[in-house]
């Protein structure tokens, strides 16, 4: 991978030909791999090589969603700073990076994504919100963060469940009470 970085940097700086670069498709695949693996060092060279920060991979995820879900705070930060859309949902279920980190319990990334200014009440295709996912997995810190950012605990999903009823169904009465 380091030889690919060197080739991309050399081509971007004009000290090597574009022939030294992998194909555009491979460069895009490298971005997805870099995001998933937390290879923040790969982001800038790939950007200089012309990758699309908001493209979907074959499973419908953006690089930012992959980095967030994999728990790579520095990579998430780098992607946002480089212009990646932190609010773009995945192509299949409509889950946002915020929903993914609620599922995984990545509190620092959750806080960073909230600072990015996305709709705290965004819904996926099933009408679920990040608050519902945080309630489902008892992510108390994220519940606090989401409520502090204006999350609406009374929103119901397509099945009529609210964040409180989701927590209650999991046997977490303390969280359910907090969300009522």
C-alpha positions as CSV (number, residue, x, y, z in Angstrom):
1,X,0.0,0.0,0.0
2,X,2.9,2.4,0.7
3,X,4.1,2.0,-2.9
4,X,0.6,3.1,-4.1
5,X,0.8,6.1,-1.8
6,X,4.2,7.0,-3.2
7,X,3.0,6.6,-6.8
8,X,-0.1,8.7,-6.2
9,X,1.9,11.5,-4.5
10,X,4.5,11.5,-7.3
11,X,1.8,11.7,-9.9
12,X,0.0,14.4,-8.1
13,X,3.2,16.5,-7.7
14,X,4.1,16.0,-11.4
15,X,7.2,13.9,-10.7
16,X,5.7,10.8,-12.2
17,X,3.2,10.1,-15.0
18,X,-0.5,9.3,-14.4
19,X,0.4,5.8,-15.7
20,X,2.0,5.2,-12.4
21,X,-1.4,5.5,-10.7
22,X,-3.8,2.6,-10.2
23,X,-7.1,2.9,-12.2
24,X,-9.7,5.3,-11.0
25,X,-11.8,2.3,-9.9
26,X,-8.9,0.9,-7.9
27,X,-8.2,4.3,-6.3
28,X,-11.8,4.5,-5.2
29,X,-11.6,1.0,-3.7
30,X,-8.4,2.0,-1.9
31,X,-10.4,4.9,-0.3
32,X,-13.0,2.5,1.0
33,X,-10.3,0.2,2.3
34,X,-8.4,3.1,3.9
35,X,-11.6,4.3,5.7
36,X,-12.5,0.8,6.9
37,X,-8.9,0.2,8.2
38,X,-8.4,3.7,9.7
39,X,-5.6,4.5,7.2
40,X,-5.9,8.3,7.6
41,X,-2.5,8.6,5.9
42,X,-4.1,7.4,2.7
43,X,-6.8,10.0,2.5
44,X,-4.8,13.0,1.2
45,X,-2.9,11.1,-1.5
46,X,-6.2,9.5,-2.7
47,X,-7.9,12.9,-2.7
48,X,-5.1,14.3,-4.9
49,X,-5.5,11.2,-7.1
50,X,-9.2,12.2,-7.7
51,X,-11.4,10.0,-5.5
52,X,-15.0,10.8,-4.7
53,X,-15.4,11.2,-0.9
54,X,-19.2,10.5,-1.1
55,X,-19.3,7.6,-3.5
56,X,-21.0,4.4,-2.3
57,X,-19.1,1.1,-2.2
58,X,-20.6,-2.1,-3.6
59,X,-22.5,-2.6,-0.3
60,X,-23.9,1.0,-0.3
61,X,-21.6,2.6,2.3
62,X,-19.7,5.8,2.0
63,X,-16.1,6.1,3.2
64,X,-17.2,8.1,6.2
65,X,-19.8,5.6,7.2
66,X,-17.2,2.8,7.0
67,X,-14.7,4.8,9.1
68,X,-17.3,5.7,11.7
69,X,-18.7,2.2,12.0
70,X,-15.2,0.9,12.3
71,X,-14.4,3.3,15.1
72,X,-11.7,5.3,13.4
73,X,-12.1,8.8,14.9
74,X,-9.1,10.4,13.1
75,X,-10.2,9.0,9.8
76,X,-13.7,10.4,10.3
77,X,-12.3,13.8,11.2
78,X,-10.0,13.8,8.2
79,X,-12.9,12.8,5.8
80,X,-15.2,15.5,7.2
81,X,-12.4,18.1,7.0
82,X,-11.7,17.1,3.4
83,X,-15.4,17.7,2.5
84,X,-17.1,14.3,3.0
85,X,-20.8,14.6,3.7
86,X,-21.3,13.4,7.3
87,X,-25.1,13.3,6.8
88,X,-25.3,11.1,3.7
89,X,-27.2,7.9,4.5
90,X,-26.2,4.5,3.2
91,X,-27.7,3.5,-0.1
92,X,-29.7,0.5,1.1
93,X,-31.2,1.0,4.6
94,X,-30.9,4.7,4.8
95,X,-28.7,4.5,8.0
96,X,-26.5,7.5,8.7
97,X,-23.0,7.4,10.3
98,X,-24.7,8.7,13.4
99,X,-27.0,5.7,13.5
100,X,-24.0,3.4,12.9
101,X,-22.0,4.7,15.8
102,X,-25.1,4.4,18.1
103,X,-25.1,0.8,17.1
104,X,-21.4,0.3,17.7
105,X,-21.1,2.6,20.8
106,X,-18.5,5.0,19.4
107,X,-19.1,7.9,21.7
108,X,-16.3,10.2,20.5
109,X,-17.3,9.8,16.9
110,X,-21.0,10.3,17.8
111,X,-20.0,13.6,19.4
112,X,-18.0,14.7,16.3
113,X,-20.8,13.8,14.0
114,X,-23.3,15.8,16.1
115,X,-20.9,18.8,15.7
116,X,-21.1,18.4,11.9
117,X,-24.7,19.7,12.1
118,X,-26.7,16.8,10.6
119,X,-30.3,16.3,11.4
120,X,-30.3,14.7,14.8
121,X,-33.8,13.3,14.0
122,X,-32.9,11.8,10.6
123,X,-34.7,8.6,9.9
124,X,-33.7,5.4,8.0
125,X,-36.0,3.5,5.7
126,X,-37.8,1.9,8.7
127,X,-38.3,5.3,10.3
128,X,-35.7,4.7,13.0
129,X,-33.5,7.4,14.4
130,X,-30.1,7.4,16.0
131,X,-31.8,7.9,19.4
132,X,-33.8,4.7,18.9
133,X,-30.6,2.8,18.1
134,X,-28.8,4.2,21.1
135,X,-31.8,3.2,23.2
136,X,-31.8,-0.3,21.7
137,X,-28.2,-0.9,22.7
138,X,-28.2,1.0,26.0
139,X,-25.7,3.6,24.8
140,X,-26.4,6.0,27.7
141,X,-23.7,8.5,26.8
142,X,-25.0,8.8,23.2
143,X,-28.5,9.1,24.5
144,X,-27.4,12.1,26.5
145,X,-25.5,13.6,23.5
146,X,-28.5,13.1,21.2
147,X,-31.0,14.5,23.6
148,X,-28.7,17.5,24.3
149,X,-28.5,18.1,20.5
150,X,-32.3,18.2,20.3
151,X,-33.2,14.6,19.4
152,X,-37.0,14.0,19.7
153,X,-37.7,11.0,21.9
154,X,-41.4,11.0,20.8
155,X,-40.7,10.1,17.2
156,X,-42.2,6.8,16.3
157,X,-40.8,4.4,13.6
158,X,-42.8,2.6,10.9
159,X,-43.8,0.0,13.5
160,X,-45.0,2.7,16.0
161,X,-42.1,2.2,18.4
162,X,-40.4,5.2,20.1
163,X,-37.0,5.3,21.7
164,X,-38.6,4.7,25.1
165,X,-40.5,1.6,23.9
166,X,-37.4,0.2,22.2
167,X,-35.5,0.5,25.5
168,X,-38.4,-1.0,27.5
169,X,-38.6,-3.9,25.1
170,X,-34.9,-4.6,25.9
171,X,-35.6,-4.6,29.6
172,X,-33.9,-1.3,30.2
173,X,-36.6,0.5,32.3
174,X,-34.1,3.2,33.5
175,X,-33.4,4.3,29.9
176,X,-37.1,3.9,29.0
177,X,-38.1,6.2,31.9
178,X,-35.5,8.8,30.9
179,X,-36.8,8.9,27.4
180,X,-40.5,9.3,28.3
